[in-house]
Amino acid sequence: MFIGVDHGTVGIRFAGLNGGEVGGVRVFELLRKKAAEMDGEEIIREVEKGLKIEREEIDLLALTYSMGDGFSTIKDIKKVRNRGVRNEKAGSTVGGGTKVFDAIKNAGIPTIMIPGIHAGSEKIDRRIKFFSHCASPEKVGVAYHIDRKGFNNFIFADISSNTVTMSIAKGIIIGAIDACLGSPGLYQGPIDLQTLRDIEDGRISANDAFSNAGVLRKEWIKASGGNEELAMDALSLFVAMEISAMRVLMKDYGVDAREYKIFLTGSVGEKEEIKRRIDRLLDVKTETITKYSAAIGCAEIAKDVFYGEKTILGIEVEWD
């Protein structure tokens, strides 16, 4: 059995993939707040129960954690320092993700870690490296799941607590835009001028500002009376704009719009009403994939690395 772990903002999603080529995928989600209240052994038992497996059955597990910006190749968990992050001062901190990481490592389960996409990534467009961080590790899982479906050129937007859009050309990740740079999600988003003023005046920290700049937390939505329809309209517009930015990058790589598909995923991205709005704005037919795509893709990475794959979407594998 091969396991993939998606370290999301609200929950940690797990996918189990058997050795067969067809079917055999099991998924479940553990809320980060619940995980934070459990000890390591309880977490492992929860994983065993959720995926209906025994830990001894796991051939290889592919783990994502936080920003994943402290390394740039796929590595054994034992060879990654500081849980794979430069520091843990960015994004939402609950403690559940750390508990899961430590539980898996301490259980001795064969585990590889997936890096995020950042300025130290080898194959991304050198212009994109202007930004220190582009996408967290689980987005590599989403990309690989789409790749395994037979697509070589594509763009996807993962829309949930935050929004990340990534472009893949000729089987290589060439760039991505994170919520702190572009479109907001439900809870997290970019820091605008007024927020900068609030930070400078000491009313809020930069991290808290990012964590509360999503369409459901922004003061703007409160001023509108909490109009959720307006929030979804705005989110769809910003996501469509972000996808359009990635289309510019794809064109610069010689990939015509007729040669690639656009996918939507995430707890918001899989909703039909969001898809309709984005399709109208972009005048395209996007394809929706399950919010478990990141976890499933990571399980697929674990399987292929186990059987000898040396590169994943341009990311080097250092595991044997």
C-alpha positions, 0 to 999 in steps of 0.5 A: 500500500502507498500513502499520500498525505495532504497537509491542508489549512483546515484538515489533513487528507490521506489517500491509500493506493494499492499496488494495482493500476485500477481503483483501490483508492481509499481516502479520509480527512483528519481535522488539524484541530483534532490531530492537535489533541492526539498523541502520536500513537493515536494519530497512527491508529486513526490513519490505520482505521481511516484507510483500513490498513495496518502500518506494516502494510505501508510500502512507502508514504509521501508526506507534505508539510507546511510550505516545504521551502527548506529543500527542493528534491524528494527525500527520505524524511530522515534526511530533511531538516526542520521538517522541511521548512525554513521556519514555521512563522508563515501561515496558519499554525494549529499544531495538528500538522506537526503532530502528524509529521512527528507521529509518522516519523517516529512510527518508522514508516518508510516515508519520503517528503515532497518539497514545495515550489519556491526560489530554490526549485530547479526547473521552474521558470527563472523569472518566477524565482523572483518570488520566494515561495510559489506553492506548498508541497501538496500542489505537487501532488495535485499536479502529479495526479493530473499528470497520471491522468495522461495530461502533459500540458495543463493549468490547475487552480486549487481553491479552498482556504487559500488559492494556488494556481500552477502551470505544467508544460511538457510534463514539468512544473514551470511556475505557480502563484500562491495566495500571498501573491495573487488570488485570495481563498476563503480565509487567506490572501494577499496583503493590500495597502490598507492591511500594510497600514494596519501592520505598520500601525501595530494593529495586526501582525503580517502573518495574521493579516495574511491568514485573514485576507480571504474573501470570507474574512476581509473587512470588505465582506463584513461591510457588505453585510456578509454577502456570500454571493458577492464573496464567491463572485469576487473569488471567481473573478480573482481566480480567473485572473490568476489562471489568465496569468498562468496562460501567459506563461504557458504561451511563452513556453510555446504551448498553445491554449488548444494544447492544454486543459484547465482544472479546478480542485479544492473544497471550493474549486470542486463546487459546480457554481464556482466552475460555472462562474470561472468558465464564463469569465475565461470562456473555457470549459474547465474540468473539476477534480476531487479535493482529495487529488493532492493526497491521491497524487502524493500516493501515486508519487510514493508508488512511482518512486518506490518502483524507481522513478527518478524525477517527478514533474522536473523534481529530482528524487533522492531516495533508494 
